[in-house]
Amino acid sequence: MRRKKALRLQTTITLLVCLVLAIVLSIIYFLFSEQFKAQTRRNLQERVVAVSRTVALTPSVQEALRNPQSSFDIQQYANRIRRLNDVEFVVVIDMRGIRRSHPNPELVGQHMAGGDEGPVLLHGEHIVSIAEGTLGTSLRSFIPVFDAEGSQVGAVLTGVLMRRISEEASKNQWILYWGLGLGAVIGTVGAYLLARKIKQTIYDMEPFEIAKLLKERNAMLQSAKEGIIAVDGHLQITLINEEGRRLLRQAGIPAKLIDEDIRRIWPGLGWEDILLTGESLSDQEVELGAAVVRVSSVPILVNGEVAGVIATFRDKTEIRIMNERLSGLSSYAEALRAQAHEFRNKLHVIYGMAHMAYFDQLQEYISESLQTHESEVGAVTEQIRDQVMAGFILGKMSRAREAGIDFVLLKHSMLPEPRSGEAMHHLITILGNLFDNALEALSTERASREAPRIELAIRYDEDAGELLCSVRDNGSGIHDDIQSVIYDKGFSTKGENRGMGLYLVMLRVKELGGRLECCTRQGAGTRFTVTLPYAIKEALAK
């Protein structure tokens, strides 16, 4: 069964506004229509009263009622007054209720109909009533007629039919109809424009699309590995994801953050300048409690105006650990590449000897290669109990051999199996950077040096609870004038976009609570010694 398609938001808003408008206009029509009818009735009532009073005060009528022998023609006079004042009837009656005039001459001389003449004939009262007469239901006014001596001699009845009240009211309602029609047109157009404006404000999206977008945005925010925080134009926090809350909680900032002023809970971000200039700030290093985080902030623009700021931030330590892991993986890949290159060269030699049928020399070559490989691998795996580190060192040996440099793991070296692989990641980062620096230094000097050599020594001191590692080369050494800056970020003698190796080594050693020493002599080479306490290694294993 197909799902029924929902109305578009613009159509829904237009229909709802038009419905409300129709209800309001209907109420207005009812109220004004009744008002018109009431006003028409009052006007006609005043007219019939005035006509009755005029006839009742006419001396000729008074005399004709007092003296039946009078020559005054009441019927003719009453009809003329009726036509002049546009009423349905003007009836003059005597004290017995006998008609002396009527629009229908045949009814003159007969008793009047309606039965509501009693008060005016008996008590001389002025009354207005609605009653059924010979012409139909009518609104009529009774006025007593008195002679010159003050004696009542009859009454005057003037009236209009009730249907005329509705007809008169309808004639006067044309302006109401025009007003309601104009209001309906303006209201409908206004409803359409309002709906269109609302739709444009929400970027022509339907409600279900907005709901879907909000759910997707929330899922992205909560799944992000970086902290995300946003503020409005008054620097009040409007949004923060779970990772951002976690980092702020670690800094001792309370969980309630929405609507808080960012300057109060996290000063020093400089977001006031972003609101003023609209310029982004990238990779700021800002203190957050005891940690240092890297923050990238961009302005939120609405219709070209800066309406707030949104930023991503992450603990610098986590970024550094990730970089070091990538560096370690790069070292693994480089080691595998070197080994593959070495094996490929040996396969070429074996293929050539087999092709030339030099089987005796081939057997001798394979025997020597196996002996060299087995002795090399056996020595490394015996001294280095961790398979990852052993593979790393063997890869570096292959790379050094490929570069024509002798790389030696000293015989007294010993590395016990670590308690966690995380410790090896840190150690590989440190030794990998030291080895790469030594290899690059010797590679540039190989033409002027007969036997370039790198020595690696690893020793575990159980009594002191320390791991001592040293990387020594027999290069030309480090000049005295740059020894103080070799650990600075970005410093390098090898060109641009370099200078991160020793910086990362020093940073990692300091974070692990270790020591890094450099011993160099011009023309005799350089030795870097790293000392890492066992307690730090155990903490990492946990």
N, C-alpha and C positions, 0 to 999 in steps of 0.2 A: 504493500500500500504506500503510495507516494505521500510524502509529507507536504501538508498544505503550506504554500509559500506565504510568509508573513508580509504584512504591509511595510513599505519603506517608512523610515522615520519622518521624512518630510511630508509624506502623504498622511501619516497618522496625526502629526501635529496640526496640519491644515484641517483635517476632518474634525478633530477635537475642538479646535478654536471655532470653526464654523458651527458646530453643534452648540457650543456655549453661546455663541452669538445669536443663533436661532432662538434659543430658550429666552435669552435676555430681550430680544426684539419682540417675542410673543408676549412676554410679561408687559413690556412697554405698550404694545398694541392694546392689550386687554385693559390696562389702567387708563390709557388715554381715550379709548373708545367709550368706556363707561363715563369718563369725565365729559366727553363730548355730549353723550346722551343726557347726562344730568344737567349740563349747561343749557342744552337745547330745551329741555323740559322747563327749566327755570325761566328762560326767555319767553316761551309760549305761555307759561302760566302768568307771567307779568303782563303779557299782552291781553289775555282774556280777562284778567282782573281789571286792567285799564279800560278795556272796551265796555265791560259791564258797568263800571263806575261812571263812564261817560254817558252811557244811555240812561242810567238811573238818575243822573243829575240833570237830565234834559227836562226843562219845564213842560214842554209839550207832552212828553211821555207821562210825566206825573199827572198832568191834568186829564189826559185820556184815560188813565187808570182810575182816577178819582171820579170822573164823569163819563160813564159809558156812552153818553149821547154826544160826546165830543166829535168834531169832524176830523180830527187829526188821524192820519193813516199810519198806525204803528207798524203794520206789516211792511209797507213800503220803506219807511224810515229804517227799520231794523235790517232789511235786506241791503240797503245802501251802505249802512255802517259795516255790515258783514263783509261786503266786497271791498270796501276801502281798507279795512284792517286785516284782510286775508285770514279770516277765521271760518270754521265750518258752519257755525250757526250762532245766531243771536235771537234768543227766545225771550219774549216778555210775557209774564204770567200775572194773573190777578191774585187776590188773596185766597181764591178757591183752587188755585193750581191750574186754571184754564189758560191755554195758550192764547195770546193775543197776536203773536207773530211766530213764524216758523219758516225755514227754507222750503219746506214742502207745504204749499198753501192748503192742501187737503187736510192737514193736521191742525190747522188753526181752528180754535173753538173746542178742541178736545183736551182732555186732561193730560198733563205732561207725563212722560215715562222716566223711569230711573229710580223713583222712590227716595231720593236724597234731598228733596226740597223742604222737608219738615222743619229743620232748624231755622231756615231763613224766613219761612212763612209764620211759624209759631213764635219765634223769639227774635226775629229781625237780625239774625246773625249773618255775618259774611263768612261763607264757607267755600273751600275748594275741594272737589272730590273727583273720583274716577268711578264712572258708572256706565251701565249698558243702556243706551237710548235707542231711538228709532233709527239713527244713522250708524250705530255701532258703538263700541266702547270708546269713551272720550274722556278727556280732561276738561272739567268745566268749573266755572266760577259763578257763585250766586251772590248777587248784591241786592239788598232790600231797596225798594223805592218808597220814598216818603214825599207827602205833599207839602204845600207851603206851611201848613199848620203843624207839621211834624208827625202826622199819622201815616202809618205804613199802608200803602195802597196796592202793593204788589212786589214783584222782584224781577230782576234781569238775569238771565242765564246765558253765558257766552262760553263756547267750548271749541276744542279742536280734537280730532280723532287721534287715538293713541298711535295708530300706524304712521301718522304724520311725524310724530316725534322721532321715530326710527329713520324715516325718510330724510328729515331735516338734518339729523345727526350724520347720516351717511354722506349727504351732500357736503357737509363741512369737514369731513374726514379726508378729503383728497390730499390736503397738505401732510396729514399723518402718513398716508400711503407713500407719498413721494419721499418723505423723510426716512421711513422704514426701509424703502427700497434702496435709497442712497446709502443708508447705514449698512445694509446687507452687502452692497457692492464694495464699499470701502473696507468693511470688516473682512470680507473674503480675500480681497487683494492684500490687506494687511496680514492676514493669517498666512497666506502663501509666502509673502516676503519675510515674515518672522521665521517661518519654518526653514526657508532657504538660508537665512542668516545663521540660524542655529546649526544647520548642516555644514555651512562653510566654516563655522567656528570650530567644529570637531573634524575638520578636514574631510568632509563628505563621507564620513564613516557611519555605518549602521551600528546600533547598540550591540549586536552580537559580535561585530568586528572589534569594537572597543573592548568588550569583555575578553575576547580571545587575545587581543594585543596585550591587555593587562596581565593575563595569565602567563603569556609567553615572556613578558618583561620580568615578571616576578620569578619565573623559573630561571631565566638567565642570570638575574641578580643573585639568587640564592646559590646557584651552581658555580658562580665565578670564584676563582681562587684568590682574587684580589679583593680587598675591602673597597666598597663603593659607598660614597656619601654625597648627598646633594643638599643645597641650601637655597632659600629664596632670596629675593632682593634685599631683605632685611637681615640676611645671614642666619635665619632660623632654619634648623635642620628639618627637611621635609622627607628625606628618604635615607635609609641605610640598610645594607644587606647583612646577612648573618656573619659573614667573615669580618666585616667591618666592626660589628658588635664584639666579636671575639677579640680582635686586636685592641679595641678600646677597653674591654674588660681587663685584659692583661695589664693595661696601663693604669688600672685602678679607677677608671671612669665608670659611673653607675650606668645601669642598663637603660634607664629612661632617658631617651635622647631626642625623640621627636619634639619639635617646637622649641628646643633649647638653642641658645645662642652659641654658635660654633666658636666664637672668640672667647667665651668663658671656659668651655671645656677643653679647647685645643688652641691655645694662642700661638701666634707666630706663623700662621699659614699665608698671610698676606692676601687674603681673598678680597679685602676692601679695594685693593688696586685693580683686581680683575673686574669688579663691578663698575669701576670708574673708567677703565681703559678698554675693557673687552678683550684683553690679550691673555693668551694661555700661559701657564707655567708648567714646564716639563721637568720631570726627574728631580724635584726638590728633595733634599735630604733634611728631614725635619724630625726633631726629637718627639717621641710619644712615650711618656713615662721614662723607663730606663732603656727603651729600645730606640733605634733609629730607623725610620721608615722612609721609603722613596715615594713621593707624591707627585702625581701629574694632574693638573687642574685645568679645566676648560670652561668658558662661559656658556650659559644656557641662553640662547637668543630666541626671542618671541617677537615676530614682526620687526626684526632688525634691532630690537632693544634688548639690553642685557637684563634678564629676569632672574638670574641666579647663577650658581656655580655647581658643577658636578666634578668629582675627583675620584681617581682610583689610587689606592695606596697599598703597599706591601712591605712587610718586615724585610729590611735590607739583609739580615742574616739568612733568611730563607732564599732570597735571590742569589746570594753568594754561594749557598750550598748547592743550588741548582746549577749555577755556572761551573762549580767544581766537579759536579757529577758529569756534566757534559764534557768538561775537559778530560776527565778520566776515561769516558767512553771514547773520546777522540784518540786518547793514548792507546786504548785497546785496538781501535781500528788501525791506527798507524803501525802498531806492532804486528798485527796480522798481515797488513800490506807488505811490510818488510820481509816477513817470513815467506809469504807467497812469492815475492820477487826472488828471494834466495832459492827457494825450491824450484822455481821455474828455470833459473839459470842452470841449476844442477841437472834438471831434466833435459835441457838442451845439450849439455855435455854428454850425458848418458846416451841420448839419441844419436849424437854425432859419432861417438865411439862404436855404438852398435852398428850404425850404418857403414862405418869403415872396417868393421870386423876386427876392431882392436879389443878382443875379448879379455886378454890377459890384463891390459891396462885398465879396461873397464872394471874388472873384478877388483883390482887394486884400488881404483878410485872410489868405488862403492864402499869397500871395506874401510878406507880411511875416512870417508864422509860419515859412515855409520858410527865409527869409533869416536870421531870428533863430536857428533851430535849426541851420542849416548853419554859421553863423559860430561859434556856441557849440560845436558838436561838432567843427568843424574846428580851432578854437583848442586845444581840450582834447587831441584826438588828436595834434596836431602837437607840443605841449609834453610830453605824457605818452605815452611810447612803449609802456608796458605796458597791454594792453587791459583787464585786470581793474581796475587803478587808474583808467584813463580812465572805464570804466563806473561805477565807484564815485563818482567826482567828479561825473559827469553826473547820477547819481541824487541826490546831495546837492544839486546845483543845483536840480533839480526840486522836491525837498522844501522847500528854502528859499523858492523862488518861490511854492510852495503856501502857505507860512506868511507870505508878504508880506515876506520878507527878501531883500535883495540878496546873493548869494554870488558872489564874483569870484575867479577864478584869475589872479593877477598875471601880466603879460605876460612878465616876465623868467624865469618859472618854467620848469624843465626837469628831467625825470626820465628818465634813460636806461633802456633795457630791462634788467630785472634778470636775474641768472644763474639764479635759481630762483623758482618761485612761492611758496616758503616765506617768502622775504624780503618779498613783498607782503602775506602774511597778517599779519606783524608790523607792517608800516607801516600797513596798513588799520586794524588794531586801535588803534594810537596815534592816527592822524588822525581815525578815526571817533569815538572818545571825546571828543577835543578839539572836533570840529565839533558833536557833540551837546550838549556843555556850553554852547558859545557860542550855539547855536540856542535852547536852553531859556532861557538868560539873556535873550536879546533878545526872545523870545516873551512873557515876563512883563513886559517894559518897552516893548512896541511902542506901546501907547497914549500913552506919554509921550515917544516919540522919533519924529521925523519920518522919518528914512531909516535904519532899522536895516541894518547891513552887516557881512558876514563876508568877510575876505580870507584867501586861502590862497596861500602862497608856497613853492615847492619848488625848491631849487637844488643841483646836484651840483658839488662842488669836486674836480676831478680831481687837482689838485696836492696838496691836503691829504688826499685820499682820504676825504672826508666828504660826507654827505648832510644838508643843512640844510632843515628844514621849519618853517614858522611858521603859526599860526592866530590871526588878530586879529579882534576884534569891537569895535564902538563903543558897547558897553553902559556901565553905570554903574560898572564896575570891581569889584574885590574889597576888602572892608573890611580895614583894617589888622589888626584884632583876630583875624581868622580866617586870615590868610595863612599862618601857621605850621602849620596843621592841615588844609589843603585836600587834602593827599595821604594823610591817614590813612584806613585802611580803615573804611568805614561812615559817614564824616563827610559830611553833606549839609545844605544849607539848603532842600531841596525836600521834606522829609518822611521817613517811615520807608521801610525797604527800598531805600534809595538809597545813594550814596556809594561806588560801586565804580569809576566811570569814571577819575578822576584817579589813584586807587590803582593800577589796572591799567596805566595809562600809565607812571607812575613805575617800577613793578615791571618792566615790559617793557623800558624804556629802560636801566635799571640792568643787567639781564641781558645786553643787547646791548652793554654797554660804552659807552653814549652819555651825553648830558647833556640835562637838561630845565631850562629857565629860564622864569620867569614875570615879566612886566613889566606892572604894572597901575597905574592912576591913577584916583582917584575922579572920576567924571563923564566920563572920556575913554576908557574901555574897557580891555581886557586883551589881551595878546599872549603866547602860549606858543610857545617856540622849542625844537625838538628837533634835536639834532646826533647823527648816527649815524656811527661810523667805517666806512670802506670795508672794512677788514680783517674786521670782524664780518660784514658782508654777504657777503663772499667765503667765509667759513667756513660760513655757512648754506647757500650755494649748493652747496658740496661735500657 
